[in-house]
Amino acid sequence: MSILVLNAGSTSLKFGLFELEAQQSLLSGSLDWADGNRAQATFLLTAPGGTETRRAVSVPDHPAAARYAIAAAQEAGPISVVGHRVVHGGARFSGSARVDAVVKAIIQQLAVVAPLHNPPALEAIRAVETLLPGVPQVAVFDTAFFSGLPPRAQLYPLPYEWYERWGVRRIGFHGISNQYCAGRAAEMLPAAPEPLRLITCHLGGGCSATAVRGGQPIATTMGFSPLEGLMMGSRCGSMDPGLLLHLQRDRGLSLQELDHALNHQSGLLGVSGLSTDLAQIEVAARQGHARAQLAFDLFADKVRAAIGSLAVTLGGVDALIFTDRIGEGSPGLRAAVCQGLECLGIRCDAGKNEACHPDADIAARDSSARILVIHTREELMIARETARVAKEHAFQGDFGVTQH
């Protein structure tokens, strides 16, 4: 029995094929269009032995990306069940769920507050229904990890009845990645004190920072939607709500225009005028592009400020974690973020940072906290959750699993 995992993000689709117990990867891959060029997306396929195949492909939409992933997985063997990363499950789901009409309807309803993620996930689900008819699917929600946030970390200082009537509160995202990184950090730091105090910086197309104590989240930068918090590839992150009122009331921007600008034209792209991809922005900055340098500096400042805030919330830091495409792949960004954290006793070793290959500790010897660069494995976590749900449904004979 094999589990196909589809992780549909805003600028990529990652996938993996796992055996039932999720202890063995049969293959993994990704389709990436971080530079916005869907006609030349990078298709990367990695076999169990580590052999990589890379080529440029055209993925005009997310269903096309899903078709590539499914076709690659089918070449490795039959697919028994499919697990999906779904960014926004709202307050309805505190755990994973088998995909049915109700689950799809809720994912669709929440697309308005997660427009870059829920629609691609739903399109991937529909692609599986078309290409793998009858194969059961499981939705693994990014928000589930944060369902236990303490009330003071959930509530906004808004009229309390909005929370009671409409569920207006901080939801939190990147939970699957945070859960994996918390477990991996504990493995890398066996002598660390308990409860382990972590700050995870998940930096990719979407970006967030989260404080985790003893494996449980206590604060995070993303909120009711994935738009809040850090500056991102094309999303603005936190800003003055009065500015939005001004733009709508006094500058004539419609709700739809604001929605599009905040989600698709802001962040690194909006400031640099070049790209959502930090790697391209770093190249341009080194070539003297002033707005590229400004976008890089602003991004680093936002991440550093979030770390400082979360460190105070935790009452100290045992490990600072960088993960996902930018966090794992940009030594320059990591160095820029860590400049200024010396006041917290957190010091980066420049040589270790430049030579880093995840998973690694790049902290200086005298640093008060370890600085870990961890390769996030969201697909593995999704596979494990999918296997768990499959076993639960096996009592009814679903998924073709024999219950022992």
Secondary structure, 3 states (H helix, E strand, C coil): CEEEEEEECCCEEEEEEEECCCCCEEEEEEEECCCCCHHHEEEEEECCCCCEEEEEECCCCHHHHHHHHHHHHHHHCCCCEEEEEECCCCCCCCCCEECCHHHHHHHHHHHHCCCCCHHHHHHHHHHHHHHCCCCCEEEEECCHHHCCCCHHHHCCCCCHHHHHHHCCCCCCCCHHHHHHHHHHHHHHCCCCCCCCEEEEEEECCCEEEEEEECCEEEEECCCCCCCCCCCCCCCCCCCCHHHHHHHHHCCCCCHHHHHHHHHHCCHHHHHHCCCCCHHHHHHHHHCCCHHHHHHHHHHHHHHHHHHHHHHHHHCCCCEEEEEHHHHHHCHHHHHHHHCCHHHHCCCECHHHHHCCCCCEECECCCCCCEEEECCCCHHHHHHHHHHHHHHHHHHHCHHHCCCC
